[in-house]
């Protein structure tokens, strides 16, 4: 794994991430149009990109350009830059866009400083990050070796620790893609997982789901189809709270599968998912 550039303070990166994410969160709430229009579509008609997605990312790009001009930037929407510092900011300007459209208060701004190339599986690692839910006032932050923290409003930050339980008593989070064939594959896998856990929750924001694992309001989480911007900050928050976050084979999390939970619970769910994937078979691709 690529090393942290000499002289880089991950705690300072986390403070920057949190401050800038809060600003973008205020923007998407305060400037949200009363009748929010859809600017264009992504992979299907149900996967929407709003004007506010792009405005949020533009704000993040500009502010980080002011504060960290030598860093790279890679976001979900249009616009980015290469850097010279060895740090790249991986950004989801609104994680949970459909929740945002429907005014369901479960969406976030996710911002992580990473080392390595976030375009290549296994070649990058988050070293600092923040996830902010601007509606509830919850913010999560973490930095390499510094723990994971949750703050609500102006309250003092609370250090996070994953919850320990058995798989049979675990509340399991997951998510579904927007492509119809992927949804069908995910639903088939879910039929194998659901009998093995206490229950399933699907909130609609991968970044927040990973943070919920960190705080223990979800015991474990898995999802297929996550991009770097979906997981970067939440991956670090969960890891710094004591979770194992990986793919099915124990490598870094990636689009094929991301699993997060306390080590024993992570292993138990991983075994169930491995068996489920074998039984369901390959995902059909049109």
C-alpha positions in Angstrom: 0.0 0.0 0.0 1.2 3.5 -0.9 2.7 5.3 2.2 1.4 8.5 3.6 3.5 11.4 2.2 6.2 12.6 4.5 5.1 15.5 6.7 1.4 14.8 6.2 -0.8 15.0 9.3 -3.8 12.8 8.9 -5.6 14.5 11.8 -5.3 17.8 10.0 -6.7 16.2 6.8 -9.6 14.9 8.9 -10.3 18.4 10.2 -10.2 19.7 6.7 -12.5 17.0 5.4 -15.1 17.6 8.2 -15.1 21.4 7.7 -15.5 21.2 4.0 -18.1 18.5 4.2 -20.2 20.6 6.6 -20.1 23.5 4.2 -21.3 21.3 1.3 -24.0 19.8 3.6 -25.3 23.3 4.4 -25.4 24.2 0.7 -27.4 21.2 -0.3 -30.0 21.8 2.4 -30.2 25.6 2.4 -30.2 25.9 -1.4 -32.4 22.9 -2.3 -35.1 24.1 -4.7 -38.7 23.6 -3.6 -39.3 21.6 -6.8 -36.0 19.9 -7.4 -35.5 19.1 -11.1 -33.4 16.3 -12.5 -30.6 17.5 -14.7 -29.8 14.2 -16.3 -29.7 10.4 -15.7 -26.8 8.1 -14.8 -27.0 4.4 -15.5 -30.7 4.1 -15.6 -33.8 6.3 -15.3 -34.0 5.6 -11.5 -30.3 6.6 -10.9 -30.6 10.4 -11.0 -28.1 13.2 -10.9 -29.5 16.5 -9.6 -28.3 20.0 -10.1 -27.5 20.0 -6.4 -25.1 17.0 -6.8 -23.0 19.0 -9.2 -23.2 22.2 -7.2 -22.1 20.3 -4.1 -19.1 18.8 -5.9 -18.2 22.1 -7.5 -18.1 23.6 -4.0 -15.9 20.8 -2.7 -13.5 21.1 -5.6 -13.2 24.8 -5.2 -12.7 24.8 -1.4 -10.2 22.0 -1.4 -8.4 23.8 -4.2 -8.0 26.8 -1.9 -7.0 24.8 1.2 -5.0 22.0 -0.4 -4.0 23.2 -3.9 -1.4 20.4 -4.5 -3.8 17.5 -3.8 -5.7 15.6 -6.5 -9.5 15.4 -6.6 -11.8 12.6 -7.8 -15.6 13.0 -7.4 -18.7 11.1 -8.5 -19.8 14.0 -10.8 -18.0 16.0 -13.5 -14.8 17.8 -12.6 -11.5 16.7 -11.0 -7.8 17.2 -11.1 -4.5 15.4 -10.7 -2.3 16.4 -7.8 1.4 16.4 -6.9 1.2 15.9 -3.1 0.4 12.1 -3.1 -3.0 12.8 -1.6 -6.3 12.6 -3.6 -9.7 13.6 -2.3 -12.4 11.1 -3.1 -15.8 12.7 -2.9 -19.5 11.9 -3.0 -21.2 15.2 -3.1 -24.6 13.7 -2.1 -24.5 10.0 -1.1 -28.2 8.9 -1.1 -29.4 11.1 -4.0 -32.8 9.4 -4.2 -33.4 10.0 -0.5 -32.4 13.6 -1.1 -34.9 13.9 -4.0 -37.7 12.5 -1.8 -36.6 14.5 1.3 -35.9 11.4 3.3 -33.4 12.5 5.9 -30.8 9.8 5.2 -28.2 11.3 2.8 -24.7 12.6 3.3 -21.7 14.4 2.0 -18.7 12.0 2.0 -15.2 13.2 1.7 -11.9 11.2 2.1 -8.2 11.9 1.6 -6.6 8.8 0.1 -3.1 7.6 -0.9 -2.7 5.6 -4.0 -4.8 5.5 -7.2 -8.5 5.3 -6.4 -9.3 4.2 -9.9 -7.6 0.8 -9.3 -8.9 -1.8 -6.9 -6.5 -2.6 -4.1 -4.2 0.3 -5.0 -5.5 2.9 -2.6 -6.3 3.5 1.0 -8.2 6.2 2.9 -6.1 8.0 5.5 -8.6 10.7 6.7 -12.3 11.3 6.0 -15.7 12.7 7.1 -19.3 11.8 6.4 -21.9 14.5 7.2 -25.7 14.1 7.4 -26.7 17.7 7.1 -30.4 17.1 8.0 -29.8 15.3 11.3 -26.7 17.3 12.2 -24.7 14.0 12.6 -21.1 14.0 11.5 -18.5 11.2 11.5 -14.8 11.6 11.1 -11.7 9.5 11.3 -8.0 9.5 10.5 -5.4 6.8 10.3 -4.5 5.7 13.8 -6.7 8.3 15.4 -10.0 6.5 16.0 -13.5 7.2 14.6 -15.7 9.9 16.0 -19.4 11.0 15.9 -20.6 14.4 16.7 -24.2 15.6 16.8 -24.7 19.4 16.5 -22.4 21.2 18.9 -22.0 18.3 21.3 -18.7 16.9 22.2 -17.4 14.2 19.8 -17.9 10.6 20.9 -15.4 7.9 20.1 -17.0 5.0 18.2 -16.7 1.3 18.7 -18.3 -1.5 16.7 -20.9 -3.7 18.5 -20.1 -7.4 19.2 -22.9 -9.9 18.7 -23.6 -13.2 16.9 -24.7 -13.4 13.2 -28.1 -14.7 14.3 -28.7 -11.6 16.4 -27.1 -9.1 14.0 -29.0 -6.3 12.3 -27.5 -6.3 8.8 -27.5 -3.4 6.4 -27.3 -3.7 2.6 -28.1 -1.8 -0.5 -29.3 -2.3 -4.1 -28.0 -1.1 -7.4 -30.1 0.8 -10.1 -29.7 -1.7 -12.9 -32.6 -4.2 -13.0 -30.4 -7.2 -13.5 -28.1 -6.3 -10.6 -31.2 -5.8 -8.4 -32.4 -9.3 -9.3 -29.0 -10.8 -8.5 -28.8 -8.9 -5.2 -32.3 -10.0 -4.2 -31.4 -13.6 -4.9 -28.4 -13.3 -2.6 -30.5 -11.6 0.0 -32.8 -14.7 0.3 -29.8 -16.6 1.6 -28.7 -13.9 4.0 -32.0 -13.0 5.5 -32.7 -16.3 7.4 -29.2 -16.1 9.0 -29.5 -12.6 10.6 -31.9 -10.8 13.0 -33.2 -8.5 10.2 -32.2 -6.5 7.2 -32.1 -2.7 6.9 -31.7 -0.7 3.6 -31.2 3.0 4.2 -30.0 4.2 0.9 -26.6 5.7 1.7 -23.6 3.4 1.7 -21.4 6.1 3.5 -23.9 6.3 6.3 -24.3 2.5 6.5 -20.6 2.1 7.1 -20.7 4.8 9.8 -23.7 3.0 11.4 -21.5 -0.1 11.6 -18.9 2.0 13.3 -21.3 3.3 15.9 -23.1 0.0 16.4 -26.6 1.0 15.1 -25.9 -1.6 12.4 -24.0 -4.7 13.4 -22.8 -5.6 9.9 -23.1 -4.5 6.3 -22.5 -5.8 2.8 -23.2 -4.5 -0.7 -22.2 -5.2 -4.2 -21.5 -2.3 -6.6 -19.9 0.3 -4.5 -17.6 2.8 -6.1 -14.6 4.4 -4.3 -16.6 7.6 -3.6 -19.4 5.5 -2.0 -17.1 3.8 0.5 -13.8 5.8 1.0 -14.7 7.8 4.1 -17.1 5.3 5.6 -14.5 2.5 5.1 -12.0 4.4 7.3 -14.6 5.4 9.9 -15.7 1.7 10.3 -12.1 0.5 10.3 -11.0 3.0 13.0 -14.0 1.9 15.1 -12.7 -1.7 15.1 -14.5 -3.2 12.0 -13.0 -5.4 9.3 -13.8 -4.0 5.9 -13.0 -6.1 2.9 -14.1 -8.0 -0.2 -15.2 -11.6 -0.1 -11.6 -12.8 -0.3 -10.2 -10.7 2.5 -8.7 -8.0 0.2 -9.6 -4.3 0.1 -13.3 -3.6 -0.4 -14.3 -3.2 -4.0 -17.3 -3.1 -6.4 -17.6 -6.9 -6.5 -18.4 -6.9 -2.8 -17.9 -4.8 0.3 -18.4 -6.4 3.8 -18.0 -4.5 7.1 -18.4 -5.6 10.7 -16.6 -6.7 13.8 -14.0 -9.3 12.9 -15.9 -12.4 14.0 -19.2 -11.2 12.6 -17.5 -10.1 9.4 -16.1 -13.6 9.0 -19.5 -15.2 9.6 -21.3 -13.0 7.1 -18.5 -13.5 4.6 -19.0 -17.3 4.8 -22.8 -16.9 4.2 -22.2 -14.5 1.3 -19.6 -16.8 -0.3 -22.1 -19.7 -0.2 -24.9 -17.5 -1.5 -22.9 -16.2 -4.4 -21.9 -19.8 -5.3 -25.5 -20.9 -5.3 -27.0 -17.9 -7.1 -24.3 -17.9 -9.7 -22.8 -15.1 -11.8 -24.6 -11.8 -12.1 -26.3 -11.6 -15.5 -25.0 -8.7 -17.6 -27.0 -7.5 -20.6 
